[in-house]
Amino acid sequence: MDIGTAKPSAAEMARVRHHLVDVADPDQTWSLAVFQEAARQAIADIHARGKLPLLVGGTGQYIRAVTEGWTPPEVAPDARLREVLEKMATERGEDGIYWLHARLEILDPEAAAKIDARNLRRTVRALEVILSTGQLFSAQSSRGESAYELLTVGLTRPRPELYQRVDERIDLMFQNGFLEEVARLYEQGYGPDLPGMSAIGYREAGAVLRGEMSLDDAKIQMRRLTRMFVRRQTNWFKPDDPQIKWFEAGQVRVEEVEAWARSKLS
């Protein structure tokens, strides 16, 4: 899943060592707890070599879980409840995942605001925890003390410029062989029913391959969903967050960011 996830290129990884890239197959689920442990191990390894780790992203929930020492909810999976919830979504056709997400929004608006409506797995998990415990999913992950001294840098762009870059990236994905990548994954047995294959782009590319959607319509849908994702991410990284030092990407020089960081570390 190289093109659809914007995985760092070989040239980029040659410039600086990357961690937690190519660590799972498309049919494996990396839960929040699994990511936390893997990230902690990578950070410890980097520190042991006298280097400074950079946690870059990305998905706000996963970053905050590491930097803020979250303890994920210890609620055992309920296979029967999951089956019922997934069936409720499936029986309502293509709009079923949105219908289920709307139920979550009624029960726990905070959790719903941070979960992509198309992410059936996370929506089901949130409802599973709520229905099993009677408590809000958003209140289940307890925040501990961070194990790290943190410097948080945020890079921002004017929204119109960001949207333009989104559009250009989607066009470039297909130019670089995105349809071929998805077709190859299907041939390897990674079907459209897998959670990872429902990510933005992979679902639309699959629909194009099956003749259910035109390429132009797929691009339009991907643009719309990516814009929604951009807006959702602001719930995690707010402009007025005093813990984040914001710089405007494209306008700031690397040396300026380094100077700020050094002033905080000195």
N, C-alpha and C positions, 0 to 999 in steps of 0.2 A: 504494500500500500504506500508506494513512494510518491507518486504525483499528487494524488488526492489529499494527502496529508501535508504536502509541502515539506517533505523530509529534507533535512540538510543534504546538500550535494557532497560528493566525494571531495571536491575542491574545498568546500567550506569546512568539512570535518578535518581536512589536512591542515588548515590554518590554526585550529584550536581543537583540543580534544573534547569530544561530545560523549555524554553518558545517557543511558536509557534510550538508545536508538536501536531498533531491530532486536527487541527483547521478547517479543511475543508473536504468535501466529494470529491471523485474522479471526480464528474461532476461539481464541482465549480471551477471557474477560479480566482486565486489570482493574480490580476494585480500588477504592480509595485507600484501604488499609495496605494492600499489596504495593501500591505506588509509594505510600509513605515509607514503608520499610526499605524499598529499593532506593529511594531518594536519600534516606538517612545513611545507608551504606555507602552510596556514591560520595556523599558529602564528607563522611568520615575518611574515606580513602583519599580524597583530594586534600583534606586538612593534613593527613598523615604525611603527604608528600610536600607539605609546605606551600601549597597553592591556595588560591582564593576561589571558592566555588561560586558560580553564577547560576541561580535558579531562574530560568527564562521561560516565559509563556505569556499568555496561554490561558488555560482553564483556571479561573480564579479559585474555584473550590479546592482543587488539588494543590495549588500553590499555598493557599492559606492553611490548609491542613498540615503542611510541613512547617511553614514559618511560624504558625501560631500553636503548634503542638496539640492539634485536635485529637480527641478520642472518638473514633467513629462509633455509632450506636451498636451495641452488642445485642442485636435481635436476630435470633436464629432464623434462617430462611424457612418459609412456610410454602412448600411446593404446591399444596392444594390451593392455597389462597392466590399464589402467583398464577396458577393455571386458570382460575376463575377470572381474575382481572384481565389476563391476556385474552381469554375467550370473549369477554365483554367488549374488548377493543376490536377483535377480529370480526365479530358478528356485525359490526357497524361499518365494515368496508374500509375504504381508504381514509375516511374521516374518523375512524375509531380511535386512533392514537390521540387526536386532538380532543375528542369527546372525553377520553380518560384523563387527559391533562386538565381539562376544564373542571372535572370532579376534584382533582387535586387542588386546583386554584380556589375552589369553594372551601375546602377543608383547611388548607395551609397556603395562603397567598404568598408568603415569603419563600417557601420552598418552591412553589410553582414558578415564581419570577426568576429563579436561578436554574431551572431545568428546562432544557430545550423541549418544546412540545412534541418534537419528532423522536425524542429519545425514549422509546417505550420502556426499555430496561430500567432506567432511572426513575421514570414516573411510577412504574409498577413497584419498585423497591420503596419509594417514598410512601405510597399508599399502603403497602404491606406493613411498614413500620407503624404508621398511624393507626391502622385497623387492628394491629396486634397488641399495641400498647395503650391506645387511647390518648396518646400524646402527639404533639406536633412533630413532624419530621425535622423541621428547622430548629427545634430545640433539643434534638437528640445528640448532635455532635457537640460534646463539651469542649470548650477551649481551655487549654492549659497554658503553662508558661513556655515561651519560646526557648529552645535550647541553644539559640544562636544570637550573635550580635548581628543585627540586620541593617543594611543600607538598601533602601528601596527606590529604584529609579523607574519612573514612568515615561514612556515616549508617546507623544500624542500628535495628531494631525488634524487639520480642519476636516469636519465631517465630509464635505463634498470631495475633497482630495482623497480621503480614505475610501469612499465609495468608488471613485474612479479607479483606484488601485485594485479594488475588489473585482471590478469588471474586467480589467486588463489581466488579472491573474486567472480568472475563469477562462478567458479566451486562450491564454497561454497553456493552461492545463490540457485543453483538447488539442492544441497544436503540438504539444509534446507527447501525445499518445495516451491520453487518459482513457479513452474508450478501449484501447487495446489492453491497458492495464486491468480494467475491470473484467474484460472478456477472459483474460488469462486467469484471473482469480476464480471466476466461475468454472473454468475448465479444471482447475485444481481442486474443485469441490467446495469452495467457499461461496455458498448460495446467498441470495438476497434476504433470507430470513435471519441471518446472523446480525446481532446488534451492530457490529462494526461496519457491516455492509449497508446499514441504514443511515450512515453519516452523510452530511451534506455533500452532494456530488456523486457519491457511490449509488445512492438510490436512483437519482436521475439518470446517471449513465446506464444503469441496468435497464431502466425503462426504455431508453433509446435502443439498446441492443435487442430488446424483446419486441421492438416495433410499437410500443405503447405511447411513445412521446417523440416528438421531433427534436432534433438537436437544438434548434432555436428556442423551443419551449423549455428544454432542459436548462439552457443557460439562463433564461428569464427566471425560472424557479430557483436556481442556485443563487442568483443575485439577490432575489427577495429574501431567501432564507439566511444568506450570509449577512445581509443588512440587519435582520432581526437578531442574529447572533451578536453582531457588533453592539447593538443597543443593550442586549442582555448583559454583556460583559461589563458595562459601566456600573452594574449593580455591585460588582466586586472591586472595581478600581475607580473610585470617585475622584473628581478633580479637587474636591476640598478635603481629601484625606490628608491629615497632617503628617502621616508616616511616609507619604510618597513625595519624592522630589520630582516634579514634572519638567520635562524638556520637550521642545517641539522638534520632532524628527525632521531632518532635512534642513533645519535652521541652526542646529547646535553642532559644534565640533566635538569630536571625541575627547580632545584635550580639556574642554570645559567640564565634561562629565567627570573625567579623571581628577581634575583639580578639586571639584566639589567633594568627591569621594575621599581624596587624601586629606582634605580639611576636616572631615568627620572622623577619620581614623587616627589623626594625629593627636 
